[in-house]
Each structure stands twice: as structure tokens, then as C-alpha cells.
Amino acid sequence: MAEKQDLMEKIVSLAKRRGFIYQSSEIYGGLAGTYDYGPIGVSLKRNIERLWWKRFVESREDMYVLDTAVIMPEAVWKASGHLEGFTDPMVACSNCKSRFRADHLEDKNKCPSCGKTGTLGEAEQFNLLFPVERGAAKGGTTTGYLRGEIAQGMFVNFKNVIDSFHPKLPFGIAQSGKAFRNEIAPREFLFRVREFDLMEFEYFIRPEDWEERFEYWRKEMWAWIEEIGITKENVHELEVGADDRAHYSKRTIDFEFDYPFGRKELYGLAYRTDYDLSRHAEASKENLAYLDEETKQRFVPHVIEPTFGLGRTVLAVLVSAYAEDELGGETRTYLKLPAAIAPYRAMVSPLLKNKPELVAKAKGVFDVLKKEFGNIAWDDNGNIGKRYRRQDEIGTPSCITIDFDTLENDTVTVRDRDTGEQKRIAIAELASMLRA
């Protein structure tokens, strides 16, 4: 356990030191459950999201995309069941006034904060939605809520998509974006936070096809896990029991990951039946049935929902990629990130920054690669060994060094991140090497 805690501390330290993730509002003491992504973290996060988008949206012909509002009226959350069912059990300490999730306490009689016994009250259900007062007139505001999940925006736009595009079943509606949950006790870095990003789609199907489609998406989620570079052996399926499933689900599988702080949920796959569409149809008085043009049958489709937490993905990727070894007689830290999601695909550097001819040649190589790939780094600070170590720590797969031989034969030194091995490659071949 101490070793795993040490790993977590190393990852958090690396994340701040190298510009991946910062505590939000840190100069004011920080805000619990919120984090800001730094320049390197933004690149990693967006690369993951872009790869997800390509795999589950752009490469398919059955997905329709939305970007829905983060504030939704109370009526939406009442119909979806979130005003009643979107809760966690909470207990409060009468001594220090701290609040905790009752189901996360190891000792139900002892306060984890002040250590007092017998000070924890009875568990109460605490709603996780963030209320928002809309409107400026005094006494004339209307309560809305920051979305606790991004699914409802897709359900309430189901009719719009049907009317605009007349899709044939099965089809999906996808989006990625912010969600908000007023967590009782946010903790464990990016894992349990109050503001986070989700990548998700609702896949609409005929009711009789749900088991086949559920299995299809289960396999697709495993393929994604492998593609993104998460250690497959550290991911486990958990069949969620009826008592623990969300109020809308008939079957749920959690994909759990072995984080340093324990085995926790990474992704979820849920069979939501026709729960959401039927509830919104009843509450809004709108007809949300689907008309099959061939059979002329009208029915409410059922839904399979694969959910991917982007922040939890970033954390699982960092845990999976983190490595230490000995290179050149020194211990080094590096991230074994797949090239598709690494913040930088390569770094270009002159061997010596005080030699104008090397700098000019290196800038030429950099400009060409930057124009084609975008995420190419330039680094001429410090000696070449320190540059390599910096790039290792942010997961850059290749370091390209322009030296004096380059001026004579147009070849460069390319260093591999994982092995530290170096080889000479012609400048003309660099682009094809980076595409591979």
C-alpha cells in the first residue's frame, strides 16, 4: 500500500512540475474537487478526446453529434429522476462539522477528520445536483441545475434529431463536455471531483436487440482501453447488482481500474431501457416515439449507454504510462504514452544553441514538422541530456537533434524515449517516421 501511495504522490508531483495539472485557484488556497489543466495536460486531454471522437463518432456512419447546454431546467431533472435518485448517503461530525459519504467510511463510529468517536450522525441522502438561480429580477428567479450528467441533453433533443435527419435504428447521439456533481467529499486527485468532463453516447435500439448491442459495445470499450494505452491487466469488469445500479438502469457493467488508491470505476456501460425517453414524453407531453418507415411500427427505442470519464481516463493513462529505470547510470522518470495521445509527437533541438548554423538548420526542420503535425516541441534550454529528461517526463516519443553532421549530410539523430537508443535518419524521412 505504501508503494502505491508513493506512486500516486510521484504522479501528482510530476503533473504539477511538468504542467499537466494544477490545483484550481491555488494562490487562494485551492478549491476542493476542482483542477486546472496546464499546457501539457491540455494537449494530453485533447488528444485523448480527439482519439475517442475519431473512434466512436467520425469513423462511424450511425452517430449524430450534439453540444448541449450545461444548465437545464428543473423539469428535466424531475422527469429523469435525478431530483429524487441522484443522491449519496452523507454523515456529519458534530464535533468538527466535517461531512463524509457514509458508504466510504471504514469505521462508522469514528470521524476520519478529528478522530472523535460517537460524533457521526445518522446518514441522510444528499442530492449531488448543483442548483442555479436563473433570472435577474428580485423574487423572479427560476431554479435550474448544472447538468449532473450529459445524457439528458441528448434525450431531450431526441425528437429534434429524428425530425431533422430521420435516422434508421440503430443509431447513436454523442457528445462530450462538462458535468457537475456536488460531491460530499471530493478526493483522490482527478478521480472524484465536482467539475469534470464526460465522453458519452446514447445508442438507440429496438428493445429485442439490447443484449446483442450491449455485448457489442462491451467489446468496443475493451478495444478503446487497449488503444488508449491503459494497462489492460489492471482493468476489471464488475457486474453491478440491482441494489447498486442507477435508478434508470436494467443492467450495468463497471470497468474498474487498479488506481494506486484502490480498484475504482473507470467507465460504465448501462442498459437504460426506454426509461429516459418515456419519462420525458410523459412529463413534456411530447411524442418521443420512433416510427419505423419500413414496418410502420411506432415505439419508444431502448438505449445502450457507454460512458467515458475523461479526467479518470487521463489519470488511468498517467498511472499506466509512468515508469522509472536507469539510463546512463542515472535513475530517470518517463511516461510511456502512445504517440497518438502524447502531448508532443517529437521534440526538435539544436545540439548547441550558441551555434547559429545549428539553430538555423534546426529551426528549418522544426518549421516543416510543425506545419504538418502541429504538436512538435522546440527545446534549446540547457544541455542535451537535460532536454531529453524533460521530454521523457512528458512522454515525448522521439527527440530529434541537429548536430554538425546534419550540416554535411542532412541526417539527424533521433532518440527513442523508451529505450534511449539513438539512430541517424535523413531529414527527408522524418515525416514518414513520425506518421508510422
Secondary structure by P-SEA (a helix, b strand, c coil): caaaaaaaaaaaaaaaaacccccccccccccccbbbbcaaaaaaaaaaaaaaaaacccccccbbbbbccccccaaaaaaaccccccbbbbbbbcccccccccccccccccccccccccccccbbbbbcbbbbbcccccccbbbbbccccaaaaaaaaaaaaaacccccccccccccbbbbbbcccccccccccccbbbbbbbbbbcccaaaaaaaaaaaaaaaaaaaaccccccbbbbbcccccccccccbbbbbcccccccccccbbbbcccaaaaaaaaaaaccccccccccccbbbbbbbbbbbbbaaaaaaaaaaaaccccccccbbbbbbbcccccccccbbbbbcccccaaaaaaaaaaaaaaaaccccbbbbccccaaaaaaaaaaacccbbbbbccccccccbbbbbbccccbbbbbbccaaaaaaac
